[in-house]
Amino acid sequence: TVMQSAAVGATREGAETDFYVTTPIYYVNDKPHIGHAYTSVVCDILARFHRLDGRRVRLLTGTDEHGQKVQLSAEKAGVTPLAFADDVSTNFRTLASALDCTYDDF
């Protein structure tokens, strides 16, 4: 989901506007795939464009680390849900880093 926050009193002549963009909150019940990479890159492109245009930008990405699917995947892997979520979440952080995404918070 890509969302733009309300502009905070700005003009094109140098005054800044705020732009907020977020990737989907990725589920950690499986490894990252091409769809995760695609949405991360698209959001990063939007963030970079708006930074170049002089806006204050905040790019957020992350993982959803709770729920029954995570519990079931953890049980299947023979680990606790926390250990499973931490391990798979690391895969998403590694993906963002490998793609050189400029996220502000994970």
Rosetta blueprint (number, residue, H / E / L):
1 T L
2 V L
3 M L
4 Q L
5 S L
6 A L
7 A L
8 V L
9 G L
10 A L
11 T L
12 R L
13 E L
14 G L
15 A L
16 E L
17 T L
18 D E
19 F E
20 Y E
21 V E
22 T E
23 T E
24 P E
25 I E
26 Y E
27 Y E
28 V L
29 N L
30 D L
31 K L
32 P L
33 H L
34 I H
35 G H
36 H H
37 A H
38 Y H
39 T H
40 S H
41 V H
42 V H
43 C H
44 D H
45 I H
46 L H
47 A H
48 R H
49 F H
50 H H
51 R H
52 L H
53 D L
54 G L
55 R L
56 R E
57 V E
58 R E
59 L E
60 L E
61 T E
62 G E
63 T E
64 D E
65 E L
66 H L
67 G L
68 Q H
69 K H
70 V H
71 Q H
72 L H
73 S H
74 A H
75 E H
76 K H
77 A H
78 G L
79 V L
80 T L
81 P H
82 L H
83 A H
84 F H
85 A H
86 D H
87 D H
88 V H
89 S H
90 T H
91 N H
92 F H
93 R H
94 T H
95 L H
96 A H
97 S H
98 A H
99 L L
100 D L
101 C L
102 T L
103 Y L
104 D L
105 D E
106 F L
